[in-house]
């Protein structure tokens, strides 16, 4: 796939301002863990558009994407979650949510003592966001503030 | 997510896979593969 061709397509269809974020010449912001992984609290961030059925669905019609996010509690019944995302085939996630949101297997890693614990709250947003400014300032910063408040040490960002 | 986007974005820790688009952790009910990939992810730390 030639990203430049995709970029031109997206510029013509959605926004002439759109460009893919290119960090190839930037310094990678690697943040080391402050404690061993097997003592760390871990959360999942998924871009799969999962949301609780009693909540407002993500706006899949928004031209530049929906930069809001939803919280998924560890205790939530996964069979009650809905999906609002029109840019991937839902056949896999409908058959097994762990193909996209592997919370059950994360519990296995806790039992195996590879990671310390799972956070009580995890996060979902709807991928295909062309509004990268608000993706950073609203979505990412909003989730980051919640992660800090919940004393989460590391996240698994699970893109679809 | 397309591999090319990850190569351009250069997140500090990333694992690339050949899994189907829409199933980043692998095929439904393939628990062994899901867990193996998760372990690869956390080995990045």
N, CA and C atoms of all chains as a GROMACS GRO file, in nm:
protein
  615
    1UNK      N    1   0.084  -0.120   0.000
    1UNK     CA    2   0.000   0.000   0.000
    1UNK      C    3   0.088   0.125   0.000
    2UNK      N    4   0.059   0.216  -0.089
    2UNK     CA    5   0.136   0.342  -0.092
    2UNK      C    6   0.060   0.447  -0.012
    3UNK      N    7   0.118   0.483   0.102
    3UNK     CA    8   0.048   0.576   0.190
    3UNK      C    9   0.025   0.712   0.125
    4UNK      N   10   0.116   0.751   0.036
    4UNK     CA   11   0.098   0.881  -0.030
    4UNK      C   12  -0.032   0.880  -0.111
    5UNK      N   13  -0.062   0.767  -0.175
    5UNK     CA   14  -0.186   0.758  -0.251
    5UNK      C   15  -0.308   0.766  -0.159
    6UNK      N   16  -0.296   0.700  -0.042
    6UNK     CA   17  -0.405   0.705   0.055
    6UNK      C   18  -0.423   0.848   0.105
    7UNK      N   19  -0.310   0.913   0.129
    7UNK     CA   20  -0.314   1.050   0.179
    7UNK      C   21  -0.386   1.142   0.078
    8UNK      N   22  -0.352   1.128  -0.047
    8UNK     CA   23  -0.416   1.210  -0.151
    8UNK      C   24  -0.566   1.180  -0.157
    9UNK      N   25  -0.600   1.051  -0.148
    9UNK     CA   26  -0.742   1.012  -0.149
    9UNK      C   27  -0.816   1.079  -0.033
   10UNK      N   28  -0.757   1.073   0.088
   10UNK     CA   29  -0.822   1.129   0.205
   10UNK      C   30  -0.830   1.281   0.197
   11UNK      N   31  -0.728   1.342   0.137
   11UNK     CA   32  -0.732   1.488   0.120
   11UNK      C   33  -0.846   1.528   0.026
   12UNK      N   34  -0.863   1.451  -0.080
   12UNK     CA   35  -0.969   1.484  -0.176
   12UNK      C   36  -1.108   1.458  -0.119
   13UNK      N   37  -1.119   1.349  -0.042
   13UNK     CA   38  -1.252   1.310   0.008
   13UNK      C   39  -1.292   1.384   0.135
   14UNK      N   40  -1.193   1.409   0.225
   14UNK     CA   41  -1.228   1.461   0.357
   14UNK      C   42  -1.172   1.599   0.387
   15UNK      N   43  -1.042   1.614   0.375
   15UNK     CA   44  -0.982   1.741   0.416
   15UNK      C   45  -0.850   1.763   0.341
   16UNK      N   46  -0.838   1.879   0.281
   16UNK     CA   47  -0.712   1.909   0.209
   16UNK      C   48  -0.595   1.925   0.306
   17UNK      N   49  -0.628   1.945   0.434
   17UNK     CA   50  -0.524   1.966   0.535
   17UNK      C   51  -0.462   1.835   0.583
   18UNK      N   52  -0.527   1.722   0.553
   18UNK     CA   53  -0.484   1.597   0.616
   18UNK      C   54  -0.347   1.550   0.566
   19UNK      N   55  -0.260   1.515   0.659
   19UNK     CA   56  -0.135   1.445   0.627
   19UNK      C   57  -0.113   1.338   0.736
   20UNK      N   58  -0.056   1.226   0.698
   20UNK     CA   59  -0.019   1.127   0.799
   20UNK      C   60   0.092   1.182   0.888
   21UNK      N   61   0.083   1.151   1.017
   21UNK     CA   62   0.187   1.194   1.110
   21UNK      C   63   0.313   1.113   1.081
   22UNK      N   64   0.422   1.183   1.054
   22UNK     CA   65   0.548   1.117   1.018
   22UNK      C   66   0.653   1.147   1.125
   23UNK      N   67   0.683   1.047   1.204
   23UNK     CA   68   0.781   1.065   1.313
   23UNK      C   69   0.914   0.998   1.284
   24UNK      N   70   0.938   0.965   1.157
   24UNK     CA   71   1.059   0.888   1.126
   24UNK      C   72   1.186   0.962   1.162
   25UNK      N   73   1.181   1.094   1.160
   25UNK     CA   74   1.302   1.170   1.193
   25UNK      C   75   1.296   1.232   1.333
   26UNK      N   76   1.198   1.185   1.410
   26UNK     CA   77   1.183   1.237   1.546
   26UNK      C   78   1.247   1.140   1.646
   27UNK      N   79   1.280   1.192   1.763
   27UNK     CA   80   1.332   1.107   1.870
   27UNK      C   81   1.216   1.031   1.932
   28UNK      N   82   1.230   0.900   1.946
   28UNK     CA   83   1.122   0.820   2.004
   28UNK      C   84   1.107   0.851   2.153
   29UNK      N   85   0.986   0.885   2.197
   29UNK     CA   86   0.966   0.920   2.338
   29UNK      C   87   0.949   0.796   2.426
   30UNK      N   88   1.054   0.718   2.436
   30UNK     CA   89   1.045   0.596   2.517
   30UNK      C   90   1.047   0.633   2.666
   31UNK      N   91   0.944   0.590   2.736
   31UNK     CA   92   0.936   0.612   2.880
   31UNK      C   93   0.956   0.478   2.950
   32UNK      N   94   1.065   0.462   3.024
   32UNK     CA   95   1.086   0.334   3.092
   32UNK      C   96   0.985   0.314   3.205
   33UNK      N   97   0.955   0.190   3.234
   33UNK     CA   98   0.868   0.160   3.347
   33UNK      C   99   0.936   0.204   3.477
   34UNK      N  100   0.854   0.246   3.571
   34UNK     CA  101   0.910   0.288   3.699
   34UNK      C  102   0.916   0.172   3.799
   35UNK      N  103   0.861   0.057   3.757
   35UNK     CA  104   0.866  -0.061   3.843
   35UNK      C  105   0.865  -0.183   3.752
   36UNK      N  106   0.899  -0.300   3.800
   36UNK     CA  107   0.897  -0.418   3.714
   36UNK      C  108   0.757  -0.443   3.656
   37UNK      N  109   0.754  -0.502   3.537
   37UNK     CA  110   0.625  -0.529   3.471
   37UNK      C  111   0.536  -0.616   3.560
   38UNK      N  112   0.596  -0.709   3.630
   38UNK     CA  113   0.514  -0.799   3.712
   38UNK      C  114   0.464  -0.734   3.841
   39UNK      N  115   0.495  -0.604   3.855
   39UNK     CA  116   0.436  -0.526   3.965
   39UNK      C  117   0.352  -0.410   3.911
   40UNK      N  118   0.342  -0.402   3.778
   40UNK     CA  119   0.277  -0.287   3.714
   40UNK      C  120   0.129  -0.310   3.690
   41UNK      N  121   0.054  -0.200   3.698
   41UNK     CA  122  -0.089  -0.203   3.665
   41UNK      C  123  -0.103  -0.163   3.518
   42UNK      N  124  -0.178  -0.244   3.443
   42UNK     CA  125  -0.186  -0.227   3.298
   42UNK      C  126  -0.330  -0.205   3.254
   43UNK      N  127  -0.348  -0.118   3.155
   43UNK     CA  128  -0.480  -0.093   3.096
   43UNK      C  129  -0.472  -0.116   2.945
   44UNK      N  130  -0.588  -0.137   2.885
   44UNK     CA  131  -0.597  -0.150   2.739
   44UNK      C  132  -0.664  -0.025   2.682
   45UNK      N  133  -0.610   0.022   2.571
   45UNK     CA  134  -0.678   0.125   2.491
   45UNK      C  135  -0.704   0.063   2.355
   46UNK      N  136  -0.830   0.058   2.317
   46UNK     CA  137  -0.866  -0.001   2.189
   46UNK      C  138  -0.925   0.105   2.095
   47UNK      N  139  -0.893   0.095   1.969
   47UNK     CA  140  -0.950   0.189   1.871
   47UNK      C  141  -1.066   0.125   1.795
   48UNK      N  142  -1.123   0.021   1.855
   48UNK     CA  143  -1.223  -0.060   1.784
   48UNK      C  144  -1.364  -0.002   1.786
   49UNK      N  145  -1.386   0.109   1.859
   49UNK     CA  146  -1.520   0.167   1.863
   49UNK      C  147  -1.614   0.093   1.956
   50UNK      N  148  -1.562   0.020   2.054
   50UNK     CA  149  -1.649  -0.047   2.152
   50UNK      C  150  -1.712   0.056   2.245
   51UNK      N  151  -1.837   0.035   2.278
   51UNK     CA  152  -1.905   0.122   2.374
   51UNK      C  153  -2.016   0.043   2.442
   52UNK      N  154  -2.055   0.090   2.560
   52UNK     CA  155  -2.164   0.024   2.632
   52UNK      C  156  -2.296   0.061   2.566
   53UNK      N  157  -2.386  -0.035   2.563
   53UNK     CA  158  -2.510  -0.012   2.487
   53UNK      C  159  -2.594   0.101   2.545
   54UNK      N  160  -2.575   0.131   2.674
   54UNK     CA  161  -2.653   0.240   2.734
   54UNK      C  162  -2.590   0.376   2.707
   55UNK      N  163  -2.471   0.376   2.645
   55UNK     CA  164  -2.404   0.502   2.615
   55UNK      C  165  -2.431   0.545   2.471
   56UNK      N  166  -2.394   0.670   2.444
   56UNK     CA  167  -2.407   0.722   2.308
   56UNK      C  168  -2.303   0.653   2.219
   57UNK      N  169  -2.344   0.612   2.103
   57UNK     CA  170  -2.250   0.550   2.010
   57UNK      C  171  -2.153   0.652   1.955
   58UNK      N  172  -2.038   0.606   1.910
   58UNK     CA  173  -1.945   0.697   1.841
   58UNK      C  174  -2.012   0.746   1.713
   59UNK      N  175  -1.977   0.868   1.674
   59UNK     CA  176  -2.035   0.927   1.554
   59UNK      C  177  -1.956   0.881   1.431
   60UNK      N  178  -2.003   0.778   1.368
   60UNK     CA  179  -1.931   0.723   1.252
   60UNK      C  180  -1.954   0.806   1.125
   61UNK      N  181  -2.042   0.906   1.135
   61UNK     CA  182  -2.068   0.993   1.019
   61UNK      C  183  -1.983   1.120   1.023
   62UNK      N  184  -1.916   1.144   1.135
   62UNK     CA  185  -1.835   1.266   1.147
   62UNK      C  186  -1.727   1.266   1.039
   63UNK      N  187  -1.718   1.374   0.965
   63UNK     CA  188  -1.629   1.378   0.849
   63UNK      C  189  -1.483   1.350   0.886
   64UNK      N  190  -1.437   1.409   0.996
   64UNK     CA  191  -1.297   1.392   1.035
   64UNK      C  192  -1.281   1.292   1.149
   65UNK      N  193  -1.388   1.222   1.183
   65UNK     CA  194  -1.382   1.123   1.289
   65UNK      C  195  -1.432   1.177   1.421
   66UNK      N  196  -1.459   1.087   1.514
   66UNK     CA  197  -1.511   1.121   1.646
   66UNK      C  198  -1.396   1.110   1.745
   67UNK      N  199  -1.363   1.220   1.814
   67UNK     CA  200  -1.247   1.218   1.904
   67UNK      C  201  -1.288   1.196   2.050
   68UNK      N  202  -1.412   1.155   2.073
   68UNK     CA  203  -1.450   1.121   2.211
   68UNK      C  204  -1.402   0.979   2.242
   69UNK      N  205  -1.407   0.943   2.368
   69UNK     CA  206  -1.369   0.807   2.407
   69UNK      C  207  -1.467   0.755   2.511
   70UNK      N  208  -1.467   0.627   2.532
   70UNK     CA  209  -1.555   0.564   2.629
   70UNK      C  210  -1.472   0.480   2.726
   71UNK      N  211  -1.525   0.464   2.843
   71UNK     CA  212  -1.460   0.382   2.947
   71UNK      C  213  -1.527   0.244   2.949
   72UNK      N  214  -1.444   0.141   2.956
   72UNK     CA  215  -1.494   0.005   2.973
   72UNK      C  216  -1.438  -0.047   3.105
   73UNK      N  217  -1.528  -0.081   3.196
   73UNK     CA  218  -1.480  -0.132   3.326
   73UNK      C  219  -1.437  -0.277   3.312
   74UNK      N  220  -1.341  -0.314   3.396
   74UNK     CA  221  -1.294  -0.453   3.397
   74UNK      C  222  -1.409  -0.548   3.426
   75UNK      N  223  -1.505  -0.500   3.504
   75UNK     CA  224  -1.616  -0.585   3.545
   75UNK      C  225  -1.729  -0.589   3.442
   76UNK      N  226  -1.720  -0.512   3.335
   76UNK     CA  227  -1.829  -0.509   3.237
   76UNK      C  228  -1.847  -0.645   3.168
   77UNK      N  229  -1.973  -0.677   3.144
   77UNK     CA  230  -2.005  -0.797   3.066
   77UNK      C  231  -1.973  -0.767   2.919
   78UNK      N  232  -1.872  -0.832   2.865
   78UNK     CA  233  -1.826  -0.800   2.729
   78UNK      C  234  -1.931  -0.831   2.623
   79UNK      N  235  -2.024  -0.920   2.656
   79UNK     CA  236  -2.126  -0.955   2.557
   79UNK      C  237  -2.228  -0.842   2.540
   80UNK      N  238  -2.222  -0.742   2.629
   80UNK     CA  239  -2.319  -0.632   2.620
   80UNK      C  240  -2.261  -0.511   2.547
   81UNK      N  241  -2.135  -0.520   2.505
   81UNK     CA  242  -2.074  -0.405   2.437
   81UNK      C  243  -2.116  -0.400   2.291
   82UNK      N  244  -2.136  -0.279   2.242
   82UNK     CA  245  -2.166  -0.258   2.100
   82UNK      C  246  -2.043  -0.203   2.029
   83UNK      N  247  -2.050  -0.199   1.898
   83UNK     CA  248  -1.939  -0.148   1.817
   83UNK      C  249  -1.992  -0.038   1.725
   84UNK      N  250  -1.923   0.076   1.726
   84UNK     CA  251  -1.954   0.182   1.629
   84UNK      C  252  -1.824   0.215   1.557
   85UNK      N  253  -1.804   0.154   1.444
   85UNK     CA  254  -1.682   0.174   1.366
   85UNK      C  255  -1.709   0.113   1.229
   86UNK      N  256  -1.694   0.191   1.125
   86UNK     CA  257  -1.733   0.142   0.992
   86UNK      C  258  -1.614   0.109   0.902
   87UNK      N  259  -1.493   0.110   0.960
   87UNK     CA  260  -1.376   0.092   0.876
   87UNK      C  261  -1.304  -0.042   0.894
   88UNK      N  262  -1.370  -0.138   0.958
   88UNK     CA  263  -1.312  -0.273   0.962
   88UNK      C  264  -1.426  -0.374   0.967
   89UNK      N  265  -1.395  -0.495   0.927
   89UNK     CA  266  -1.493  -0.602   0.923
   89UNK      C  267  -1.518  -0.653   1.065
   90UNK      N  268  -1.642  -0.655   1.108
   90UNK     CA  269  -1.674  -0.695   1.246
   90UNK      C  270  -1.688  -0.846   1.264
   91UNK      N  271  -1.665  -0.922   1.160
   91UNK     CA  272  -1.690  -1.067   1.171
   91UNK      C  273  -1.600  -1.132   1.276
   92UNK      N  274  -1.477  -1.084   1.291
   92UNK     CA  275  -1.384  -1.144   1.387
   92UNK      C  276  -1.424  -1.109   1.530
   93UNK      N  277  -1.446  -0.982   1.555
   93UNK     CA  278  -1.477  -0.938   1.691
   93UNK      C  279  -1.612  -0.992   1.736
   94UNK      N  280  -1.704  -1.011   1.644
   94UNK     CA  281  -1.834  -1.065   1.682
   94UNK      C  282  -1.824  -1.212   1.720
   95UNK      N  283  -1.728  -1.280   1.663
   95UNK     CA  284  -1.709  -1.421   1.697
   95UNK      C  285  -1.629  -1.437   1.826
   96UNK      N  286  -1.532  -1.346   1.846
   96UNK     CA  287  -1.447  -1.355   1.964
   96UNK      C  288  -1.389  -1.216   1.991
   97UNK      N  289  -1.436  -1.152   2.095
   97UNK     CA  290  -1.393  -1.014   2.124
   97UNK      C  291  -1.243  -1.005   2.151
   98UNK      N  292  -1.184  -1.119   2.193
   98UNK     CA  293  -1.039  -1.120   2.222
   98UNK      C  294  -0.952  -1.102   2.098
   99UNK      N  295  -1.010  -1.111   1.980
   99UNK     CA  296  -0.933  -1.084   1.858
   99UNK      C  297  -0.895  -0.936   1.850
  100UNK      N  298  -0.970  -0.854   1.925
  100UNK     CA  299  -0.951  -0.709   1.920
  100UNK      C  300  -0.923  -0.651   2.059
  101UNK      N  301  -0.994  -0.703   2.157
  101UNK     CA  302  -0.987  -0.650   2.294
  101UNK      C  303  -0.959  -0.769   2.387
  102UNK      N  304  -0.830  -0.803   2.404
  102UNK     CA  305  -0.794  -0.931   2.468
  102UNK      C  306  -0.790  -0.926   2.621
  103UNK      N  307  -0.894  -0.873   2.678
  103UNK     CA  308  -0.895  -0.854   2.824
  103UNK      C  309  -0.888  -0.988   2.898
  104UNK      N  310  -0.955  -1.089   2.843
  104UNK     CA  311  -0.954  -1.221   2.910
  104UNK      C  312  -0.811  -1.276   2.916
  105UNK      N  313  -0.738  -1.260   2.807
  105UNK     CA  314  -0.602  -1.313   2.805
  105UNK      C  315  -0.506  -1.230   2.890
  106UNK      N  316  -0.540  -1.103   2.908
  106UNK     CA  317  -0.459  -1.021   2.998
  106UNK      C  318  -0.470  -1.076   3.141
  107UNK      N  319  -0.589  -1.126   3.175
  107UNK     CA  320  -0.606  -1.188   3.308
  107UNK      C  321  -0.513  -1.309   3.320
  108UNK      N  322  -0.496  -1.381   3.211
  108UNK     CA  323  -0.405  -1.495   3.212
  108UNK      C  324  -0.262  -1.451   3.242
  109UNK      N  325  -0.222  -1.336   3.183
  109UNK     CA  326  -0.087  -1.286   3.208
  109UNK      C  327  -0.069  -1.242   3.353
  110UNK      N  328  -0.178  -1.195   3.412
  110UNK     CA  329  -0.172  -1.160   3.556
  110UNK      C  330  -0.154  -1.289   3.637
  111UNK      N  331  -0.232  -1.392   3.601
  111UNK     CA  332  -0.221  -1.520   3.674
  111UNK      C  333  -0.081  -1.579   3.658
  112UNK      N  334  -0.021  -1.559   3.540
  112UNK     CA  335   0.114  -1.611   3.516
  112UNK      C  336   0.222  -1.519   3.573
  113UNK      N  337   0.178  -1.408   3.633
  113UNK     CA  338   0.268  -1.312   3.697
  113UNK      C  339   0.363  -1.243   3.597
  114UNK      N  340   0.319  -1.231   3.472
  114UNK     CA  341   0.398  -1.153   3.376
  114UNK      C  342   0.370  -1.005   3.395
  115UNK      N  343   0.242  -0.971   3.422
  115UNK     CA  344   0.206  -0.834   3.456
  115UNK      C  345   0.145  -0.834   3.596
  116UNK      N  346   0.156  -0.718   3.664
  116UNK     CA  347   0.114  -0.715   3.803
  116UNK      C  348  -0.036  -0.726   3.820
  117UNK      N  349  -0.110  -0.634   3.755
  117UNK     CA  350  -0.256  -0.634   3.770
  117UNK      C  351  -0.318  -0.562   3.652
  118UNK      N  352  -0.448  -0.580   3.638
  118UNK     CA  353  -0.524  -0.506   3.537
  118UNK      C  354  -0.589  -0.386   3.603
  119UNK      N  355  -0.593  -0.276   3.531
  119UNK     CA  356  -0.665  -0.159   3.581
  119UNK      C  357  -0.814  -0.190   3.588
  120UNK      N  358  -0.884  -0.115   3.671
  120UNK     CA  359  -1.029  -0.135   3.678
  120UNK      C  360  -1.100  -0.076   3.556
  121UNK      N  361  -1.035   0.021   3.490
  121UNK     CA  362  -1.098   0.085   3.374
  121UNK      C  363  -1.006   0.080   3.253
  122UNK      N  364  -1.068   0.059   3.138
  122UNK     CA  365  -0.998   0.054   3.010
  122UNK      C  366  -1.068   0.150   2.915
  123UNK      N  367  -1.012   0.172   2.797
  123UNK     CA  368  -1.059   0.285   2.716
  123UNK      C  369  -1.078   0.245   2.570
  124UNK      N  370  -1.180   0.305   2.512
  124UNK     CA  371  -1.214   0.275   2.373
  124UNK      C  372  -1.239   0.405   2.298
  125UNK      N  373  -1.188   0.413   2.177
  125UNK     CA  374  -1.227   0.522   2.088
  125UNK      C  375  -1.249   0.463   1.949
  126UNK      N  376  -1.298   0.545   1.861
  126UNK     CA  377  -1.328   0.498   1.726
  126UNK      C  378  -1.216   0.542   1.633
  127UNK      N  379  -1.140   0.446   1.584
  127UNK     CA  380  -1.028   0.478   1.495
  127UNK      C  381  -1.075   0.544   1.367
  128UNK      N  382  -0.984   0.570   1.279
  128UNK     CA  383  -1.008   0.648   1.157
  128UNK      C  384  -1.043   0.792   1.195
  129UNK      N  385  -0.952   0.855   1.268
  129UNK     CA  386  -0.966   0.996   1.305
  129UNK      C  387  -0.867   1.075   1.222
  130UNK      N  388  -0.918   1.163   1.139
  130UNK     CA  389  -0.830   1.247   1.056
  130UNK      C  390  -0.797   1.378   1.127
  131UNK      N  391  -0.874   1.409   1.230
  131UNK     CA  392  -0.851   1.530   1.308
  131UNK      C  393  -0.745   1.500   1.413
  132UNK      N  394  -0.619   1.498   1.370
  132UNK     CA  395  -0.513   1.454   1.461
  132UNK      C  396  -0.489   1.552   1.575
  133UNK      N  397  -0.519   1.680   1.552
  133UNK     CA  398  -0.501   1.779   1.661
  133UNK      C  399  -0.591   1.743   1.780
  134UNK      N  400  -0.718   1.723   1.752
  134UNK     CA  401  -0.809   1.689   1.862
  134UNK      C  402  -0.790   1.545   1.910
  135UNK      N  403  -0.740   1.459   1.823
  135UNK     CA  404  -0.708   1.323   1.868
  135UNK      C  405  -0.603   1.328   1.978
  136UNK      N  406  -0.505   1.416   1.961
  136UNK     CA  407  -0.400   1.432   2.062
  136UNK      C  408  -0.451   1.509   2.183
  137UNK      N  409  -0.519   1.622   2.157
  137UNK     CA  410  -0.554   1.712   2.268
  137UNK      C  411  -0.677   1.667   2.346
  138UNK      N  412  -0.770   1.598   2.281
  138UNK     CA  413  -0.891   1.555   2.352
  138UNK      C  414  -0.883   1.407   2.389
  139UNK      N  415  -0.866   1.324   2.288
  139UNK     CA  416  -0.868   1.179   2.312
  139UNK      C  417  -0.748   1.136   2.398
  140UNK      N  418  -0.629   1.163   2.346
  140UNK     CA  419  -0.509   1.113   2.414
  140UNK      C  420  -0.491   1.179   2.550
  141UNK      N  421  -0.504   1.310   2.557
  141UNK     CA  422  -0.484   1.378   2.685
  141UNK      C  423  -0.592   1.340   2.785
  142UNK      N  424  -0.715   1.325   2.737
  142UNK     CA  425  -0.824   1.285   2.826
  142UNK      C  426  -0.799   1.148   2.886
  143UNK      N  427  -0.761   1.054   2.803
  143UNK     CA  428  -0.733   0.918   2.852
  143UNK      C  429  -0.610   0.920   2.943
  144UNK      N  430  -0.508   0.996   2.904
  144UNK     CA  431  -0.386   1.003   2.985
  144UNK      C  432  -0.416   1.053   3.126
  145UNK      N  433  -0.500   1.155   3.135
  145UNK     CA  434  -0.534   1.208   3.268
  145UNK      C  435  -0.604   1.101   3.353
  146UNK      N  436  -0.691   1.023   3.290
  146UNK     CA  437  -0.761   0.918   3.365
  146UNK      C  438  -0.662   0.807   3.406
  147UNK      N  439  -0.571   0.774   3.317
  147UNK     CA  440  -0.472   0.672   3.350
  147UNK      C  441  -0.387   0.714   3.470
  148UNK      N  442  -0.347   0.840   3.469
  148UNK     CA  443  -0.266   0.891   3.581
  148UNK      C  444  -0.346   0.886   3.711
  149UNK      N  445  -0.473   0.929   3.703
  149UNK     CA  446  -0.558   0.929   3.823
  149UNK      C  447  -0.578   0.787   3.877
  150UNK      N  448  -0.578   0.691   3.786
  150UNK     CA  449  -0.598   0.551   3.827
  150UNK      C  450  -0.465   0.479   3.853
  151UNK      N  451  -0.356   0.555   3.850
  151UNK     CA  452  -0.222   0.503   3.881
  151UNK      C  453  -0.186   0.382   3.792
  152UNK      N  454  -0.218   0.396   3.665
  152UNK     CA  455  -0.183   0.291   3.568
  152UNK      C  456  -0.037   0.312   3.526
  153UNK      N  457   0.037   0.203   3.519
  153UNK     CA  458   0.180   0.211   3.487
  153UNK      C  459   0.210   0.191   3.339
  154UNK      N  460   0.126   0.115   3.270
  154UNK     CA  461   0.154   0.084   3.128
  154UNK      C  462   0.022   0.056   3.057
  155UNK      N  463   0.022   0.081   2.927
  155UNK     CA  464  -0.098   0.051   2.849
  155UNK      C  465  -0.062  -0.036   2.728
  156UNK      N  466  -0.161  -0.116   2.690
  156UNK     CA  467  -0.154  -0.188   2.563
  156UNK      C  468  -0.246  -0.114   2.469
  157UNK      N  469  -0.188  -0.046   2.369
  157UNK     CA  470  -0.270   0.021   2.268
  157UNK      C  471  -0.297  -0.079   2.157
  158UNK      N  472  -0.424  -0.115   2.143
  158UNK     CA  473  -0.462  -0.220   2.050
  158UNK      C  474  -0.538  -0.160   1.932
  159UNK      N  475  -0.466  -0.124   1.827
  159UNK     CA  476  -0.532  -0.066   1.709
  159UNK      C  477  -0.599  -0.175   1.627
  160UNK      N  478  -0.701  -0.137   1.554
  160UNK     CA  479  -0.767  -0.234   1.465
  160UNK      C  480  -0.725  -0.203   1.322
  161UNK      N  481  -0.496  -0.165   1.188
  161UNK     CA  482  -0.413  -0.055   1.142
  161UNK      C  483  -0.315  -0.107   1.037
  162UNK      N  484  -0.292  -0.028   0.934
  162UNK     CA  485  -0.199  -0.070   0.831
  162UNK      C  486  -0.055  -0.059   0.882
  163UNK      N  487   0.025  -0.158   0.844
  163UNK     CA  488   0.164  -0.161   0.887
  163UNK      C  489   0.238  -0.033   0.848
  164UNK      N  490   0.208   0.017   0.729
  164UNK     CA  491   0.277   0.135   0.680
  164UNK      C  492   0.255   0.258   0.770
  165UNK      N  493   0.136   0.264   0.831
  165UNK     CA  494   0.108   0.376   0.921
  165UNK      C  495   0.197   0.367   1.045
  166UNK      N  496   0.212   0.247   1.099
  166UNK     CA  497   0.299   0.227   1.214
  166UNK      C  498   0.445   0.260   1.182
  167UNK      N  499   0.486   0.224   1.062
  167UNK     CA  500   0.624   0.253   1.022
  167UNK      C  501   0.648   0.404   1.011
  168UNK      N  502   0.544   0.475   0.972
  168UNK     CA  503   0.555   0.621   0.958
  168UNK      C  504   0.545   0.690   1.094
  169UNK      N  505   0.451   0.641   1.177
  169UNK     CA  506   0.428   0.704   1.308
  169UNK      C  507   0.542   0.676   1.406
  170UNK      N  508   0.606   0.561   1.392
  170UNK     CA  509   0.720   0.524   1.478
  170UNK      C  510   0.688   0.534   1.627
  171UNK      N  511   0.584   0.466   1.675
  171UNK     CA  512   0.563   0.465   1.821
  171UNK      C  513   0.683   0.397   1.889
  172UNK      N  514   0.709   0.434   2.013
  172UNK     CA  515   0.832   0.383   2.077
  172UNK      C  516   0.836   0.232   2.093
  173UNK      N  517   0.721   0.170   2.110
  173UNK     CA  518   0.718   0.024   2.122
  173UNK      C  519   0.605  -0.025   2.032
  174UNK      N  520   0.635  -0.114   1.940
  174UNK     CA  521   0.532  -0.162   1.847
  174UNK      C  522   0.564  -0.305   1.805
  175UNK      N  523   0.460  -0.383   1.783
  175UNK     CA  524   0.474  -0.519   1.732
  175UNK      C  525   0.393  -0.528   1.603
  176UNK      N  526   0.457  -0.568   1.495
  176UNK     CA  527   0.388  -0.586   1.368
  176UNK      C  528   0.344  -0.732   1.355
  177UNK      N  529   0.227  -0.753   1.295
  177UNK     CA  530   0.181  -0.889   1.273
  177UNK      C  531   0.129  -0.904   1.130
  178UNK      N  532   0.105  -1.027   1.091
  178UNK     CA  533   0.043  -1.054   0.962
  178UNK      C  534  -0.104  -1.091   0.978
  179UNK      N  535  -0.160  -1.064   1.094
  179UNK     CA  536  -0.299  -1.101   1.118
  179UNK      C  537  -0.394  -1.022   1.028
  180UNK      N  538  -0.513  -1.076   1.009
  180UNK     CA  539  -0.611  -1.010   0.923
  180UNK      C  540  -0.647  -0.872   0.976
  181UNK      N  541  -0.672  -0.781   0.882
  181UNK     CA  542  -0.722  -0.650   0.919
  181UNK      C  543  -0.858  -0.670   0.987
  182UNK      N  544  -0.872  -0.617   1.106
  182UNK     CA  545  -0.996  -0.640   1.182
  182UNK      C  546  -0.979  -0.744   1.290
  183UNK      N  547  -0.865  -0.812   1.292
  183UNK     CA  548  -0.838  -0.914   1.394
  183UNK      C  549  -0.692  -0.901   1.437
  184UNK      N  550  -0.657  -0.789   1.503
  184UNK     CA  551  -0.514  -0.766   1.531
  184UNK      C  552  -0.449  -0.872   1.618
  185UNK      N  553  -0.528  -0.942   1.701
  185UNK     CA  554  -0.467  -1.044   1.787
  185UNK      C  555  -0.478  -1.185   1.730
  186UNK      N  556  -0.535  -1.198   1.611
  186UNK     CA  557  -0.540  -1.329   1.547
  186UNK      C  558  -0.681  -1.381   1.529
  187UNK      N  559  -0.690  -1.503   1.486
  187UNK     CA  560  -0.819  -1.563   1.452
  187UNK      C  561  -0.904  -1.588   1.578
  188UNK      N  562  -1.035  -1.583   1.564
  188UNK     CA  563  -1.123  -1.608   1.678
  188UNK      C  564  -1.092  -1.741   1.746
  189UNK      N  565  -1.092  -1.739   1.877
  189UNK     CA  566  -1.076  -1.857   1.964
  189UNK      C  567  -0.938  -1.922   1.956
  190UNK      N  568  -0.843  -1.857   1.890
  190UNK     CA  569  -0.706  -1.907   1.886
  190UNK      C  570  -0.632  -1.848   2.007
  191UNK      N  571  -0.668  -1.897   2.123
  191UNK     CA  572  -0.616  -1.838   2.247
  191UNK      C  573  -0.465  -1.844   2.256
  192UNK      N  574  -0.407  -1.952   2.210
  192UNK     CA  575  -0.260  -1.965   2.219
  192UNK      C  576  -0.192  -1.853   2.140
  193UNK      N  577  -0.243  -1.824   2.022
  193UNK     CA  578  -0.182  -1.717   1.941
  193UNK      C  579  -0.207  -1.579   2.003
  194UNK      N  580  -0.326  -1.560   2.056
  194UNK     CA  581  -0.356  -1.430   2.120
  194UNK      C  582  -0.258  -1.405   2.235
  195UNK      N  583  -0.240  -1.507   2.318
  195UNK     CA  584  -0.154  -1.492   2.436
  195UNK      C  585  -0.007  -1.477   2.394
  196UNK      N  586   0.032  -1.553   2.292
  196UNK     CA  587   0.171  -1.542   2.242
  196UNK      C  588   0.199  -1.399   2.196
  197UNK      N  589   0.103  -1.340   2.125
  197UNK     CA  590   0.122  -1.204   2.076
  197UNK      C  591   0.123  -1.104   2.190
  198UNK      N  592   0.036  -1.125   2.287
  198UNK     CA  593   0.036  -1.036   2.404
  198UNK      C  594   0.172  -1.040   2.474
  199UNK      N  595   0.228  -1.159   2.484
  199UNK     CA  596   0.359  -1.170   2.550
  199UNK      C  597   0.467  -1.099   2.470
  200UNK      N  598   0.455  -1.105   2.336
  200UNK     CA  599   0.550  -1.029   2.252
  200UNK      C  600   0.536  -0.880   2.279
  201UNK      N  601   0.412  -0.836   2.294
  201UNK     CA  602   0.388  -0.694   2.320
  201UNK      C  603   0.454  -0.652   2.451
  202UNK      N  604   0.431  -0.729   2.557
  202UNK     CA  605   0.484  -0.690   2.687
  202UNK      C  606   0.634  -0.714   2.699
  203UNK      N  607   0.687  -0.795   2.610
  203UNK     CA  608   0.833  -0.812   2.607
  203UNK      C  609   0.902  -0.684   2.558
  204UNK      N  610   0.825  -0.593   2.502
  204UNK     CA  611   0.881  -0.466   2.456
  204UNK      C  612   0.927  -0.379   2.574
  205UNK      N  613   0.871  -0.408   2.692
  205UNK     CA  614   0.907  -0.322   2.807
  205UNK      C  615   1.039  -0.364   2.868
   0.00000   0.00000   0.00000
